[in-house]
Amino acid sequence: MSRVLVTGATGFVGLPVVVKLIEQGHDVVCIARPDRDAELTALNVQVVHCEDLFLQEIDWWQQVCRNVDLIIHLAWYAEPGKYLTSDKNIACLTGTLSMAQGAVAAGVGRFVGVGTCFEYALTENAQSIDTPLDPQTPYAAAKVAAYTILKSWLEQKGVEFLWARLFYLYGAREDSRRLVPYLHTQLRSEQVAELTSGTAIRDFMDVEDAASLLVAEALSSRQGPVNICSGQGVTIRALAESIADTYGRRDLLDFGARPDNLIDPPSVVGIRAD
């Protein structure tokens, strides 16, 4: 049993991660805002209240991380439609570095950070951990900066470091502005779902499966980058049609109603580690 500190514990990925850690018998400490802790309180985990963890000083983190064996750092600004280009990515980066410094001072032995597939050079080839990095947005660039600094610095400090890059996730508690919830909302209400051509290929994974894989990697001895992905590509069209089939309403899918984003990569598919 380990004592695990989780940031972003009330989030789309964070809550399933917390649940799986509890199921495996680990002692979990969560950072949460006072108005967002109801689900965590129901799980009987220790909650440290904080309005904005990215504004906390190194000394605060040292106190919070006392007797912690492992950190799983999921928190980051991620509002759909805004996070890719937001200035808040800079605060997330600097706050993450303060957290890491406090963790090292407290004697934490392993730090797991969560990155994104957008860190990679997104060509038509599948992305492995050996794919060159080529971030195209402030969000991806901030993630790459966090990975690069922490990898070098934590190694120097003798702290194990894992960087888990998430691909495309869907599932329970997903923001309603994202593709899969949008499809369900439209089809459930028998409204037309306006889509692009649907030819883009993406690596989709249920958030519960992603959380299980992330926890397994976090509790392993693996270090460096790892992809949290299905390893399988599917077109947006095929995904939409599979969801529409559960309602028997493919006729409500209007492909081509929205223009394709010409700067979006045609294919984003991850390669799983052995």
N, C-alpha and C positions, 0 to 999 in steps of 0.2 A: 504493500500500500504506500502511495506517495501523497504528499501534500501538494496540490496543484492549484496555482492561481490562474484564473481565466479572465481576460478582459473581453469586452464585447459579449458578455455572457447572456444578455437578453436579446441578442440579435438573431437573424435568420439562421446563421450557422452556429453561433455561440451557444444557444440554448440546447440544441441536440447534442453538442459536444459535452456540455455540463451533465446532461442526463446519462450519457454513455459512461462518463467517468464515475458517476455515482453508482451506476449499475455494476461497475467493476470493482467497487469497494474503495475508491480513492477519497481522500479528504479534500474537498473542493472549497476554495475561497474565490468569491466573485466580486468584481468591481462593478458598481451599478449606480445610476442616478436614483435619488430617493423616490422619484415618481415612476420609476420603471422596474421596481424590484418585486412586484407581486408574484410573478411566476417563480422567481428564485426562492422567495420566502416559503412558497408551497412545497419546495423541494427540500427544505430544511438544511440549506447550505449556509455557510458563513458569508455575509454580504458586507463589504466595505463601501459605504456611501461616498459618492464623489460627483459633483456637478459636471466637471470636465477633466477627465484624467490626463488629457494632453497638456494641461496647464500646471501640473503638479511638479514640484521640485524634486531633485535627487534624494534629499533627506526624507521626504514623504514616502517615496518609493522604498527606500531602505527599511523604513519601519513596517510598511505593508508587506514586504517580501521576507520578513523575518521568519525563519523556520520553513520556508517554501522550498520544495525540491525542484519544481518544474513550473515554468510559465508558458501558457499558451496564449499568445497575444493576437486576438482576433479584432479588436477594436480599430476602427478607421472610419472616416467620413465616407458614406456610401449612398447618398440620396440619388435615386435614379434621375437621369437627365442633367445632373449638376456635378456629380463627383469627379468626373474625368478631367474637368478643367478648373475645378475650384481652387481658390487660394488656401482653403483649409487643409489641403494636402501638405503644405509646408508645416503647419502646426502639428499635424499628425506625425510627420517625420521627426521634428525636433522633440516632441513629447515622447516618442518611442525611444529616442536615444537617451533621454533623461531616465526613463523607466529602466532601460538596460543598465545604466550606470548604478542606479539604486539597487537593482537586482544583484549585480556583481558585489557591491559593498555589503549586501546582506548574506552573501555566500550561496546564492542560488546556483545549482549545478548544471541546469539545462534550460535553454531558452528556445522556444518554438515561435517563430514569426510566420505570419500568413501573407503571402504575396498573391500575384495574379498572372494569368497566362498572357496578359497584355505587356508583360515585361519583355517577351520574346520578339524576335524578328518574325513577324507573322506572314510567312510565305505559304505557298500551297502545300509544302511539305509538313508532315506532322512534327509537333514540337516535343523534343526531348530535353533533358536537363543540359545537354551539350549544345543545344541550339543557341546561336549568338543572341545577346540581349540588344534590343533596339526599341526602347520605350518611345511612344509617339504622343503621349499626353502627360500633363503634370502629375496625374494620379500614378501612372505607370513609372514615370521617372522618379517619383518620391519613393515608391516601393523598391525600385532598383537601388536607389541611394541607401535606403535602410538595409537592404540585403548586403550590399557591398561593404558598408561600414561595419555592420555587426559581425559579418563573417570574419573579417580580419581582426577586429578588436577583441571579440569574445574568444577566438582561438588563442590570442596572445594572453588572455586572462585565464585560460584553462577551463573555460565554460563550454559545454557542448552546445552546438547551435544547429538547428534544423529550420529550413525555410520552405514552407509548403505553398506551392503555387496552385490556386484554385482555378478551375476552368468554369464552364457554364453550369450553374446549379438551378434547380427548381424544386418546388415542394411546399410543404406546410408552412404557413406564416410568411410566405413570400409577399413582397410589396406588390400591391395591386396594379402598379404602373408597368410591371414587367410583362414579358410576352405571354408566358403560360397562364398567369392569373387573368390577363386580358382576354385570352381565348376562352377560358372557362366562363368568365362573366358574360361575354357576348353570346356564346352558344347556349348557356343556361337560360338567358332571357330571350332567346330566339331572335337575336339581333345580328346583323352582318358584321363579320370581323374583317376589317380592312388591313391588308398585308402587303408586303413587297412581293417581288416575284417568287421569293422563297427558295432561291437556288443556293444561297449561302449554306455551307456545311459547318456544323458546330458540334462540339463534344459536350453533350448534356448529361448530367448526373443528378439523381435524386439527392436532396440535401441530407437525408438520413444515411444514405450510403457514403456520401462524402464525409460526414461527421465520423462514421465508423472508421473509415480509412485514415482520416486525420488523427484520430485518437490512437490508432494502432501505430502510426508512424511516430507520433509524439512520445509514446511510451517505449519505443524501440531504441536501439543504439545508433540508428542512422544519423548521419550528419550531412550538412550541405543542403542543396536544393532537392526537392522532390515534387512531382506533379500529382495533384489530387484530381483525378479525371477518370472517365470510363474507358478511355482508349479507343472509343468507337465514334465515328462521325455520322451525323444524320442531317439531311437538309431541313431547313426551316419548313418547307412544304410538307415533307414527310411527317415531321413532328406535329404540325398543325392538323394534318389529315388524321393522324392517329388519335388526337384528342377529339376531333370532330366526330370520329366514328363511335366514340362512347356515347354521343348524343344522337347518332344517326343523322347528322346534319352537315355533310360536306358542302352542301349547297350554300351554306352561309359563309364560306370562306371566299373572300374576294381578293385573289392574288393579283398583284399589279396595281391595286388601288393606291398604294403608297409607293413613291419612287425608291429605287434601290439607292443605298448610300455608296457612292462610287469609291469612297476612301476606305470602306470596310474590307477587310481581307476576305477572299472567297472561301477560305477554309481555315478553321482553328480546331485542331484535334491534338490531344495530348498523347504522349507515350508513357505508359506506366513503368515504374521501376520494378525490377525483379524482386 
